Each structure stands twice: as C-alpha cells, then as structure tokens.
Amino acid sequence: MAVTAASNEAQDGSVTAGFWSLTLGSIGVVFGDIGTSPLYAFREAVAGAAEGQPVTRVMVLGVLSLILWALLIVVTTKYVLLLLRADNNGEGGTLSLMALGQRALGRRSLFLLGLGVVGASMFIGDSMITPAISVLSAVEGLKLAAPGLEHYVVPLTLCILVVLFSVQSSGTARVASAFGPVMVVWFSTLAVMGLIHISDDPSVLAAINPWHAVHFLLSHGTIGLVTLGAVFLAVTGGEALYADLGHFGRKPIQAGWLYFVLPALLINYFGQGALVLSNPAAIESPFYRMVPEILLLPLVVLATAATVIASQAVITGAYSLTRQAVQLGLLPRFEVRYTSESHAGQIYLPRVNRLLLIGVALLVLVFHTSSGLASAYGIAVSTTMVADGIMGFVVIWKLWNWRAASAAAIILPLVVVDTTFFSANLLKLLEGAWVPLLFGVAMAVMIWTWRRGSVMLTEKTRRTEVPLDELIKSLEKRPPHLVKGTAIFLTSDPSFVPTALLHNLKHNKVLHEHNVILTVETTQTPRVDPSERVRMEAISDKFTKVRLRFGFMEQPNVPKALAIARKLGWQFDIMSTSFFVSRRSLKPSSHSGMPRWQDHLFIGLSRSANDATDYFQIPTGRVVEVGTQVTI
C-alpha cells in the first residue's frame, strides 16, 4: 500500500501531526474505491428501479434512503465501528480475520478456511472489476463534454489502465504523497456539488427517514430487490477499510470516514437526488450533470485521477492478499519485489500484475460500459462481506469472550443485511455477475488443489523418509568423510532427514563439519518480533536444528534471519556456508487420490512456483540444488 505502519501515537488516538498525516494517507488510499461510487451507484440504482419508465419521487427517495442506511449499517457500523477492532496484531483483511478466528478456536477449522478462501478469491476478483468500472465510468464523462469522442471511451480507458499497470514495478512511493491531497480535493468537490444542488429540491432530505427505503422495497417486489443490488454499488470498497487497517491504524481510518468521507458522500448523493427530482432527464448521468458545461472537462480529469488512485489501492491490496495466501500455504510461491527501502508493505508481484491487467482489459472489452460492468461488480464484494461477518462472529464470541447470544445479536443482523445484498446481486447472474463467481470458483479450485496436493505429497514422501535421530546415530557409528564449512539443509519437517542431505551422503559420501537442519515457519500472526525470529537446538556436535519464524505479512529473508543467530552463539558466515535445496520433479500417478485433471493442475502450480532460493532471498552462489523425481 502507499503508506505503511501506523504509529503508536495514531493507535492511541493522540491528536498529533503523525495522526493527521495517517488520516490524510487513509483518505488517499483506503477510501478511493468507495469514494468513486457516486460516479455510477445512484444512476444505476434509479435506472434499475425505473426499468425504462419515468422516474418518480418514490423511486428517488427510496433509493437515497437505501444508500444512506446501507452506508450507515454496512460500512459505518460493521466495518468502521466493529471489525476495525478485530485486528490480528494490528493487521486486518479477510485472511487476517481467518487467522484470528483459527487462533480463537485453538485449532484449524475447515469452515473458517473455506470462508477465508472464498472471501480472498472474491477480493482478488474485485481487484479486477474496480479498475475497469472506476476508470471507465470517469472517462465516460467525455461523452457529455465532447459527444464526438464517444467512440474513444473504451480505447482511452484501456490506455489509462495499461499505463497504470505498467508503472506498478516502480512502486507507489513517488506518487503516494499526492494521493491524499488529490482525494481531499475529490471529496471536497463531491460535497460542494451536492450542497449546490440540494437546494434544487430540499424535500430530498426526507430520504433520511428509513421508511422511504422500507416502503420502496415493499411496494416494488422483485424490482425492489434488483434495485437493492444496484444500491450495493454505493458500499463497494467498504471491505478495504478493514483490509488497510495495518497500514494506517484504526483511529485515523475512523476519523477520515466519520468526519470527512461519509459526510461528503452523503451530501453528493442527496445532491444527485435533488437534481433528478427537479429534472428527471438528468438520470442519464446525474453526477456529471451537476456541473455547468464549462467545468465538465476539469471534472472528468479529476474523476479520472480519483479512479486511478482507487484502482491503485485495490491493485496493491491484491498484491498484499496474494502474499498472505502464499505465506499461509494457500498458493504456491510467487515472485515478490520490494519497491521501497523504507516501507515493507510496498511490494510488486509481476505475475499477479500481468494476470490483473489481462483480466481488467478483458472486462472492459466485453462489457464496454460502466453500466454493463455494474451487474458484475456487487456480487464479489457482497460475498466477501458475508464471509467477513461470519468470521467476525467467531472472533467476537471466542476471542473477545462474549456470550454466543450477545455476539449473535450484534453480528446476525449485519450478516442478514449482507446476505440480502448478496441475494439481490445474484439476480444479475446472467447479466454479468457470473464473471466474479467464475473467477472465485477458479481461485477456490486452485487453492483447494494446492493444499490437497501438498498434504498428499507430504504424506507420500513421509513414508520413505528417515528419522533424523536414527541417521545421526548411524553416522556416529560409521562416520563419513568430513569437509570443512557449514551446510544448511532446508526442510519443512525437522524430525526427518532432508532429501538433499540423504542424496549428499549417498552420492558425494561426505558430511560437513557443521550441519544445520533449517525450517522456515509461517505463523498465524502478521509479523514476528525479531527476538522471536530464531530458535536453535543443538542435537549433536555436528548437527543443529534451527527454526526461523516469519509472520504471514512478512517476506522470508533467510540470511538476514540467520545473522540474528550470532547473538545466540552461532558464528554464522555466509561465505563459508552452503545451502542445500531439494528440487522435486513431479509426475502424475494412477493412484494419487486425486482426479487426473487435479494431478496435472497441482503439477502445473508446482512448476509455476517461484524458486525457493529467490523466495527465501538466499544468494544463488551459495546454493546447491539436488533434484528428485516424485510421483503423486
């Protein structure tokens, strides 16, 4: 993300320069997605309610009331006031909430794992749809400013998106400082536009009464439920408030939302409603109709800048989420590049970036308009929100030690609201909602295959492995030829002899003076204190077990972590150390326990994994790879 690590002062809620700096940063990054919803949310909701018929006062007031209470219930109550308190060592997000729930239960829960996988898959799907619909909706303003440019909307959108994804490798540090000020201008503009137009029909303020929302739903039947799916577009991006918790802290995010972003959004929505009440024809593009023609082009430019920033936020969010999934063992290793020397959270994943760009470009080319994409948008976010709500219940009940009835009384109404939005978006399944569902299913199948294949592979290799204690006893009775230096053997289970060590003894018939059985462990916490990073256990005069612990938000750096071992008495010198890594070549088996297609998928995922040497940041000149062939 563009800004990292909330300061202690901000966490304590102290009104300091650091706190307000983080608040400004949160406005620039956290609220970009939800902050650009006024471009299309009100338009799509009212158009869906009208279904080609004239727009009525009941429709406008009903939609506005639904938007108002959706923002207050789903975003403000659920995320800002409740889930922001459910932090996993300061971190938030779907996978952090899953890990927190697992820890609260004291065991691994397949149900929570399933919720985490579904929520994460849909969040990544959202990372494709958000750039497409946001940038497309902003550029569509050109059709009003210069009707002759209508045919250039899609090509221009694609050009902006290609440039956006192309600059990801250079990092966001250079432009991060501009994110906050630009979004402050954006939200201020939203508020001013709304204030000017509320006077067009002040009776629009009656929509504050929730009866207008209830009356609209009761009187419009199925159309009301379809409209509810469009209303949900106003709260998309609410899940980002929780996902970015670790980058800014709870207090700055709450302050930015409650005192600035929420009022600006509501004022703008009510301004759009008043404009449409006074001029129903403005429903074609109520947002851009709020300014005189002379200001239309500058507003398009500002909206495009805001949508690019919103897109940047979800793209980097997808990077962070993918890294978390890799660290938790849900996906194979991906190449991670750091784009900032001072902010560990600023990362770039080339493969993920390419896949996102391809997906975003295809969405723009298939749907052409923001209205077309709107049908595909809500289902991804509503699915994530339902998963967050259920996992939040487990955390409140088990970790916060609430009574089950009390936790249910708080969470159940919120989950019911999310489920209602989810059901409403399912009605648009054939209109485009199938896109994120298809992507979510594909992601879930990949994660399920990777986890299942990894477990089966571990169980199969375990049958042929030799207990480490037995090997050490055998070597003490018949010692091989010793060579100087230190050999480090990477393994996932230090109780058994690493394959690379067995092959070294079998083929080279030598043993180093010092041998380290190294295990890299990913914890259920986002980060690990440096004092807890290294654990050493001497098991003989020639063998030592070393365990390195990293949080799921951290990128493992083995040499740097081993340097900490010097404080524990080990004179680690990388120039006299060799790292032995096993490289497995997988072949499908007729009795693997998985269908043949899943065997091939697992093998493909395994081959696509980033090299362990690069992933653990081990100098290539100190690595010896030992190849083995394994059938699954």
C-alpha positions in Angstrom: 0.0 0.0 0.0 1.0 3.6 -0.4 1.5 4.2 3.3 2.5 1.7 6.0 2.7 1.1 9.7 0.5 3.2 11.9 2.5 5.0 14.6 1.9 4.4 18.2 0.5 7.9 18.6 -2.1 7.2 16.0 -3.0 3.9 17.6 -3.6 5.7 20.9 -5.7 8.3 19.1 -3.5 11.2 20.1 -4.2 14.3 18.1 -0.7 14.8 16.7 0.9 15.7 13.3 1.6 11.9 12.8 -2.1 11.1 13.4 -3.4 13.6 10.9 -0.7 12.5 8.4 -2.0 9.0 8.7 -5.6 10.2 8.4 -4.7 12.1 5.2 -3.0 8.9 3.9 -6.0 6.8 4.6 -8.2 9.3 2.7 -5.9 8.9 -0.3 -5.8 5.1 -0.2 -8.4 3.5 1.9 -11.5 5.4 0.6 -10.6 5.5 -3.1 -12.9 2.7 -4.1 -16.0 3.7 -2.1 -15.2 7.3 -2.9 -15.7 7.0 -6.6 -19.0 5.1 -6.3 -21.1 8.4 -6.8 -20.0 8.2 -10.4 -22.4 5.4 -11.1 -24.1 4.0 -8.0 -27.1 6.4 -7.8 -27.6 6.3 -11.6 -27.6 2.5 -11.8 -30.0 2.1 -8.8 -32.6 4.6 -10.0 -32.3 3.3 -13.6 -32.9 -0.2 -12.3 -35.9 0.9 -10.3 -37.4 2.8 -13.3 -36.8 0.0 -15.9 -37.4 2.4 -18.7 -40.4 4.1 -17.0 -40.4 7.7 -15.9 -38.5 8.4 -12.7 -40.8 9.1 -9.7 -40.3 10.7 -6.4 -40.9 7.4 -4.6 -38.0 5.9 -6.6 -35.6 8.7 -5.9 -36.4 8.9 -2.2 -36.4 5.1 -1.8 -33.0 4.7 -3.5 -31.5 7.6 -1.5 -32.8 6.2 1.8 -31.4 2.7 0.9 -28.0 4.2 0.0 -27.9 6.3 3.3 -28.8 3.3 5.5 -26.5 0.9 3.6 -23.6 3.2 4.3 -24.5 3.6 7.9 -25.2 -0.1 8.6 -22.8 -2.0 6.4 -19.8 0.4 6.3 -20.0 2.5 9.4 -21.4 0.0 11.9 -20.0 -3.2 10.7 -16.5 -2.2 9.5 -15.7 1.2 11.0 -17.0 0.7 14.5 -16.9 -3.1 14.9 -14.5 -5.1 12.7 -11.7 -2.5 12.8 -11.4 -3.5 16.5 -10.8 -7.2 15.4 -7.1 -6.7 14.4 -4.6 -9.5 14.1 -1.6 -7.9 15.7 -2.6 -4.6 14.1 -3.4 -6.2 10.7 -6.8 -6.5 9.0 -8.3 -8.1 6.0 -10.1 -11.4 5.2 -7.1 -13.7 5.6 -6.1 -11.9 8.8 -9.6 -12.4 10.2 -9.5 -16.0 9.2 -6.2 -16.5 11.0 -7.6 -14.7 14.0 -10.6 -17.0 14.0 -8.4 -20.1 13.8 -6.4 -18.8 16.7 -9.5 -18.1 18.7 -10.8 -21.6 18.2 -7.4 -23.0 19.1 -7.4 -25.3 16.1 -7.6 -25.4 12.3 -11.2 -25.1 11.1 -12.1 -26.2 7.6 -15.2 -24.0 7.7 -13.2 -20.8 8.5 -10.6 -21.8 5.9 -13.4 -22.1 3.4 -14.7 -18.7 4.3 -11.3 -17.2 4.1 -10.6 -18.7 0.7 -14.0 -17.6 -0.7 -13.5 -14.1 0.7 -9.9 -13.8 -0.6 -10.9 -15.1 -4.0 -13.7 -12.6 -4.4 -11.5 -9.8 -3.2 -9.0 -10.5 -5.9 -11.9 -10.6 -8.4 -12.9 -7.2 -7.1 -9.4 -6.1 -7.8 -10.1 -6.7 -11.5 -13.5 -5.1 -11.6 -12.7 -2.0 -9.6 -10.1 -0.5 -12.0 -12.3 -1.4 -15.0 -15.6 0.1 -13.8 -14.0 3.1 -12.0 -11.8 4.3 -14.9 -14.5 3.5 -17.4 -17.1 5.5 -15.5 -14.8 8.5 -15.2 -13.8 8.5 -18.9 -17.5 8.2 -19.9 -17.8 11.9 -18.9 -16.2 12.7 -22.3 -19.5 11.7 -24.0 -21.1 14.7 -22.4 -18.1 17.1 -22.7 -17.5 16.2 -26.4 -20.1 13.8 -27.9 -17.8 13.2 -30.8 -15.3 11.4 -28.6 -17.8 8.7 -27.6 -16.0 6.0 -29.7 -12.8 6.8 -27.9 -14.0 6.0 -24.4 -13.0 2.3 -24.4 -9.6 2.8 -26.2 -8.7 5.7 -23.8 -9.8 3.6 -20.8 -7.6 0.8 -22.0 -4.6 3.1 -22.5 -5.0 4.5 -18.9 -5.2 1.0 -17.5 -2.2 -0.2 -19.4 -0.1 2.8 -18.2 -1.4 2.2 -14.6 -0.3 -1.5 -14.6 2.9 -0.7 -16.4 4.2 1.7 -13.7 3.5 -0.8 -10.8 7.0 -2.2 -11.0 8.5 1.2 -10.0 6.4 1.3 -6.8 4.0 3.9 -5.4 6.4 5.7 -3.2 6.8 8.6 -5.6 3.1 9.3 -6.1 1.9 8.3 -2.6 2.3 11.7 -1.2 -0.1 13.1 -3.9 -2.8 10.5 -3.2 -4.1 12.2 -0.1 -4.3 15.8 -1.4 -5.9 14.6 -4.7 -8.6 12.7 -2.8 -9.2 15.6 -0.4 -9.9 17.7 -3.4 -12.1 15.0 -4.8 -14.2 14.6 -1.7 -14.4 18.3 -1.2 -15.7 18.7 -4.8 -18.3 16.0 -4.1 -19.5 17.9 -1.1 -19.7 21.3 -2.9 -21.5 19.8 -5.9 -24.0 18.2 -3.5 -24.6 21.3 -1.4 -25.2 23.4 -4.5 -27.9 21.0 -5.9 -29.7 20.1 -2.7 -31.4 23.4 -3.0 -32.9 22.2 -6.3 -35.4 20.3 -4.2 -34.8 20.4 -0.4 -37.6 17.9 0.2 -35.0 15.3 -0.9 -33.8 15.4 2.8 -36.9 13.4 3.7 -35.0 10.3 2.5 -33.2 10.3 5.9 -36.4 8.6 7.2 -35.8 4.8 6.7 -39.5 4.4 6.0 -38.8 5.5 2.4 -36.4 2.6 2.0 -38.8 0.1 3.5 -41.8 1.4 1.6 -39.9 1.3 -1.7 -38.8 -2.4 -1.2 -42.3 -3.5 -0.1 -44.1 -1.7 -3.0 -41.8 -2.8 -5.8 -41.4 -6.5 -5.2 -38.7 -8.1 -7.4 -37.8 -4.8 -8.9 -37.0 -3.6 -5.4 -34.6 -6.5 -4.8 -32.9 -5.8 -8.2 -32.6 -2.2 -7.2 -31.1 -3.2 -3.9 -28.3 -5.0 -5.9 -27.5 -1.7 -7.6 -27.7 0.2 -4.3 -24.9 -2.1 -3.1 -22.6 -0.3 -5.5 -22.6 2.6 -3.0 -20.8 0.5 -0.3 -18.4 -1.4 -2.5 -15.0 -0.6 -1.1 -16.2 -0.9 2.5 -14.1 -4.0 2.9 -11.0 -2.0 2.1 -11.4 -0.1 5.3 -10.6 -3.3 7.2 -8.0 -4.6 4.7 -5.9 -1.5 5.2 -6.0 -1.5 8.9 -2.4 -2.4 9.3 -1.2 0.4 7.1 -2.8 3.3 8.9 -4.3 2.2 12.2 -7.9 2.2 13.5 -8.2 5.8 14.7 -7.0 7.5 11.5 -9.3 5.4 9.4 -12.3 6.0 11.7 -11.6 9.8 11.8 -11.2 10.0 8.0 -14.5 8.2 7.4 -16.7 9.7 10.1 -15.6 13.3 9.8 -14.9 13.8 6.1 -15.6 10.9 3.7 -19.0 9.8 4.8 -20.5 13.4 5.0 -19.1 14.2 1.6 -20.6 11.1 0.0 -24.0 11.6 1.6 -24.2 15.2 0.6 -23.3 14.3 -3.0 -25.8 11.5 -3.2 -28.5 13.8 -1.9 -27.5 16.5 -4.4 -27.8 14.0 -7.2 -31.3 13.0 -5.9 -32.4 16.7 -5.7 -31.2 17.3 -9.2 -33.1 14.3 -10.6 -36.3 15.3 -8.7 -36.1 18.8 -10.3 -35.0 17.4 -13.7 -35.8 13.7 -14.3 -33.9 13.7 -17.6 -30.7 14.2 -15.7 -30.8 10.5 -14.6 -28.9 9.7 -17.8 -25.7 11.0 -16.0 -26.7 12.7 -12.7 -23.1 13.0 -11.5 -21.7 14.9 -14.5 -25.0 16.9 -14.9 -24.3 18.6 -11.5 -21.7 20.9 -13.0 -22.0 23.5 -15.8 -20.6 22.5 -19.2 -17.5 24.7 -18.8 -16.5 22.7 -15.8 -17.3 19.3 -17.3 -13.8 18.5 -18.7 -11.9 19.5 -15.5 -14.3 17.3 -13.6 -13.7 14.4 -15.9 -9.9 14.9 -15.4 -10.4 15.0 -11.6 -12.7 11.9 -11.6 -10.1 10.0 -13.8 -7.4 10.9 -11.3 -9.6 9.7 -8.4 -10.4 6.4 -10.1 -6.8 5.8 -10.9 -6.0 6.2 -7.3 -8.9 3.9 -6.3 -7.6 1.4 -8.8 -4.1 1.7 -7.4 -5.4 0.9 -3.9 -7.1 -2.4 -4.9 -4.2 -3.5 -7.0 -1.7 -3.1 -4.2 -4.3 -4.7 -2.0 -4.3 -7.7 -4.3 -0.5 -7.9 -4.0 -0.7 -8.0 -0.2 -3.5 -10.5 -0.1 -1.7 -12.9 -2.6 1.5 -12.7 -0.4 -0.6 -13.5 2.7 -2.1 -16.5 0.8 1.3 -17.8 -0.1 2.6 -17.4 3.4 -0.4 -19.3 4.7 0.3 -22.1 2.3 -2.8 -21.5 0.2 -0.9 -20.8 -3.0 2.5 -21.6 -4.5 5.3 -19.2 -4.1 5.2 -16.1 -6.2 8.0 -13.7 -7.0 7.8 -10.7 -4.7 9.7 -7.5 -5.4 10.1 -4.7 -2.9 9.7 -1.2 -4.4 10.6 0.8 -1.3 13.6 0.7 1.0 11.7 2.2 3.9 8.2 0.7 3.6 8.0 -3.1 3.6 4.3 -3.0 2.6 5.1 -1.6 -0.8 5.6 -4.7 -3.0 5.2 -5.7 -6.6 4.2 -9.2 -7.8 4.9 -9.4 -11.6 2.8 -12.5 -12.3 -0.2 -11.1 -10.3 0.2 -7.8 -12.1 0.1 -9.4 -15.5 -3.0 -11.5 -14.6 -4.8 -8.5 -13.3 -4.1 -6.4 -16.4 -5.3 -9.2 -18.7 -8.5 -9.6 -16.6 -9.2 -5.9 -16.4 -8.7 -5.4 -20.2 -11.0 -8.3 -21.0 -13.7 -6.9 -18.7 -13.5 -3.5 -20.5 -13.6 -5.1 -23.9 -16.5 -7.4 -23.1 -18.8 -5.0 -21.2 -17.8 -1.7 -22.9 -19.7 0.5 -20.4 -19.7 1.0 -16.6 -23.5 0.2 -16.6 -22.6 -3.2 -18.1 -19.9 -3.8 -15.5 -22.2 -2.7 -12.6 -24.0 -6.0 -12.8 -20.8 -7.9 -12.3 -19.5 -5.7 -9.5 -21.6 -6.2 -6.4 -21.5 -10.0 -6.2 -17.8 -10.1 -5.5 -17.8 -7.5 -2.7 -21.1 -8.8 -1.1 -19.6 -12.4 -0.9 -16.5 -11.1 0.9 -18.7 -9.1 3.3 -20.8 -12.2 4.2 -17.6 -14.2 4.8 -16.2 -11.3 7.0 -19.4 -11.2 9.0 -19.5 -14.9 9.8 -15.8 -14.9 10.8 -16.3 -11.8 12.8 -18.9 -13.7 14.9 -16.3 -16.3 15.8 -13.8 -13.7 16.8 -16.3 -11.8 18.9 -17.6 -14.9 20.5 -14.4 -16.9 21.2 -11.6 -14.3 21.2 -13.5 -11.4 22.9 -15.2 -13.9 25.2 -18.7 -12.6 24.6 -21.7 -14.8 25.2 -22.8 -16.5 22.0 -26.2 -14.9 22.2 -24.7 -11.4 22.6 -22.3 -11.9 19.7 -25.1 -13.2 17.5 -27.3 -10.2 18.5 -24.6 -7.8 17.2 -23.4 -9.7 14.1 -26.5 -11.6 12.9 -28.5 -8.5 11.8 -25.4 -7.3 9.9 -24.9 -10.7 8.2 -28.6 -10.7 7.3 -28.2 -7.4 5.6 -25.1 -8.6 3.7 -26.9 -11.8 2.7 -29.8 -9.8 1.4 -27.4 -7.7 -0.7 -25.8 -11.0 -1.9 -29.2 -12.4 -2.9 -30.1 -9.2 -4.7 -26.8 -9.3 -6.7 -27.5 -13.0 -7.6 -30.5 -11.8 -9.6 -28.0 -10.3 -12.0 -26.2 -13.6 -12.5 -26.9 -13.8 -16.3 -26.2 -10.1 -16.8 -22.6 -10.3 -15.7 -22.5 -11.4 -12.1 -21.2 -14.8 -13.3 -17.8 -13.2 -14.0 -16.6 -12.8 -10.4 -18.3 -16.0 -9.4 -16.5 -17.9 -12.2 -13.2 -16.3 -11.1 -13.9 -17.1 -7.4 -14.6 -20.7 -8.2 -11.4 -21.0 -10.3 -9.4 -19.4 -7.4 -11.0 -21.7 -4.9 -10.3 -24.8 -7.0 -6.6 -23.7 -7.3 -6.3 -23.2 -3.6 -8.1 -26.4 -2.8 -5.9 -28.3 -5.3 -2.7 -26.8 -3.9 -3.5 -27.6 -0.3 -4.8 -31.1 -1.0 -1.8 -31.9 -3.3 0.7 -30.5 -0.8 -0.8 -32.6 2.0 -0.8 -35.8 -0.1 2.8 -35.1 -1.3 4.0 -34.6 2.3 2.3 -37.9 3.4 3.8 -39.8 0.5 7.3 -38.6 1.0 7.0 -39.2 4.7 6.7 -42.9 4.1 10.2 -43.0 2.6 11.9 -40.5 5.0 14.3 -41.5 7.7 14.0 -40.1 11.2 16.8 -37.6 11.8 17.8 -39.2 15.2 18.4 -42.6 13.5 20.6 -41.1 10.9 22.7 -39.2 13.5 23.2 -42.4 15.5 24.2 -44.3 12.3 26.7 -41.6 11.3 28.3 -41.7 14.8 28.9 -45.4 14.4 30.2 -45.1 10.8 31.3 -41.5 10.2 31.7 -40.4 6.6 34.5 -38.2 5.3 34.2 -34.7 6.8 34.7 -31.5 4.9 35.1 -28.0 6.3 32.4 -25.4 6.4 28.7 -25.3 7.2 25.9 -27.0 5.3 22.3 -25.8 5.7 19.5 -28.1 4.6 16.1 -26.6 4.1 13.2 -28.8 5.1 9.6 -28.5 6.2 9.8 -31.2 8.9 13.0 -31.2 11.0 12.1 -34.5 12.6 13.1 -36.3 9.3 16.3 -36.2 7.2 16.1 -33.7 4.4 16.2 -35.3 1.0 19.1 -33.1 0.0 21.2 -34.5 3.0 20.4 -38.1 2.1 21.5 -37.5 -1.5 24.6 -35.7 -0.5 25.6 -38.7 1.7 24.6 -41.2 -0.9 26.3 -39.7 -4.0 29.1 -37.5 -2.6 29.8 -39.6 0.5 30.8 -36.6 2.6 29.5 -34.7 5.6 30.2 -31.1 6.6 31.7 -30.2 9.9 28.6 -28.3 10.8 25.2 -29.2 9.6 22.0 -27.2 10.1 18.5 -28.6 9.6 16.6 -25.4 8.8 12.9 -25.0 9.0 11.1 -21.8 7.9 7.8 -21.4 9.7 4.9 -19.0 8.9 2.9 -18.0 11.9 -0.8 -17.1 12.2 0.3 -13.5 13.2 1.1 -10.8 10.6 4.6 -10.2 12.0 7.1 -11.8 14.4 9.2 -9.9 16.8 13.0 -10.1 15.9 13.6 -11.6 19.4 11.3 -14.5 18.5 12.7 -14.9 15.0 15.3 -17.7 15.6 15.1 -20.8 17.7 18.2 -23.1 17.9 18.7 -26.6 19.3 22.0 -28.5 19.2 21.3 -32.2 18.7 24.9 -33.4 18.4 28.3 -32.0 17.9 27.8 -31.9 14.1 24.0 -31.2 13.8 21.9 -28.3 14.9 18.2 -27.6 14.4 17.3 -24.0 13.5 13.7 -22.8 13.2 13.0 -19.4 11.6 9.6 -17.8 12.2 8.0 -15.2 9.9 4.6 -13.6 10.0 2.3 -14.1 7.1 2.7 -10.4 6.2 6.5 -10.7 6.0 8.8 -11.8 3.2 11.2 -14.5 4.5 14.9 -13.4 4.3 16.9 -16.4 5.5 20.4 -14.9 5.5 19.2 -11.8 7.4 17.4 -14.0 10.0 20.4 -16.3 10.4 22.6 -13.3 11.2 20.4 -12.9 14.3 21.7 -16.3 15.4 25.1 -14.8 16.1 23.5 -13.4 19.3 22.7 -17.0 20.2 26.3 -18.1 19.9 26.4 -19.3 16.3 29.2 -17.8 14.3 27.3 -17.6 11.0 29.5 -16.7 8.0 27.6 -16.9 4.7 30.8 -17.1 2.7 31.7 -20.5 4.4 28.1 -21.7 4.2 26.4 -23.8 1.6 22.6 -24.1 1.3 21.3 -27.4 0.1 17.8 -27.3 -1.5 15.8 -30.2 -2.9 14.1 -29.6 -6.2 11.2 -32.0 -6.8 10.1 -33.1 -10.3 6.5 -34.2 -10.0 4.9 -36.9 -12.2 1.2 -37.9 -12.1 0.4 -41.3 -10.6 -2.6 -43.6 -11.5 -3.4 -43.9 -7.7 -2.8 -40.4 -6.4 -6.1 -40.0 -4.6 -7.0 -37.0 -6.8 -8.6 -36.9 -10.3 -6.1 -36.8 -13.1 -7.1 -33.2 -14.0 -6.3 -32.2 -10.5 -3.0 -34.0 -10.6 -2.0 -32.0 -13.7 -3.2 -28.8 -12.1 -1.2 -29.4 -9.0 1.9 -30.2 -11.0 1.4 -27.1 -13.1 1.0 -24.9 -10.0 4.2 -26.5 -8.5 6.2 -25.8 -11.7 5.0 -22.2 -11.7 6.1 -21.6 -8.1 9.0 -19.2 -7.6 12.3 -20.8 -6.9 12.9 -21.4 -3.2 16.3 -19.7 -3.5 14.8 -16.5 -4.7 11.8 -16.7 -2.4 13.9 -17.1 0.7 16.4 -14.5 -0.6 19.4 -16.9 -0.5 22.5 -15.8 -2.5 22.5 -18.1 -5.6 26.2 -18.5 -5.4 25.8 -20.4 -2.1 23.1 -22.8 -3.2 23.4 -26.5 -4.2 20.2 -27.9 -5.7 19.5 -31.6 -5.5 16.9 -32.9 -7.9 14.5 -35.8 -7.1 11.6 -37.3 -9.0 8.3 -37.9 -7.1 5.0 -39.3 -8.3 1.8 -38.0 -6.8 
